[in-house]
Amino acid sequence: MHLSSITALLVFALPATLAADCNRADYFKPGAYNLYMPFRGNSINCQLAEGNNSDAVKALQTQLNLCNGGKLDVDGDFGGKTKAALKAAQKANGADDDGVYGPETRSRIKFGLYFNGNPSDKVCKRLSDW
């Protein structure tokens, strides 16, 4: 295989595997439930990794604490502790434990969903179970 062919394969494969960084947090509403989670613009299709610092990271840290055994400060800084907590949640839920939050992780880890926004009515479920 020629180098140009390998380069073409890599360039072709990259857009399908990369998502833009999540840049904000908001509430996603599956049914009657409210879910605080990372967003990019108006989409939940985004990624977070070590080095990110934003409200989207705060939303991820909140979910790691609520339903995935995390004991994180919700400070918006995706550092080593957040990466370790995410990797543990990924491993426990059958996702690739690479420490990167993206579409696969989002579909597999548990999120705290609040019925009609009431925190006392929280359930922890995977989005793929809704």
Summary of the structure (lengths in Angstrom):
residues: 130
radius of gyration: 15.9
end to end distance: 44.9
largest distance: 60.2
contacts: 387
relative contact order: 0.16
helix: 41%
strand: 24%
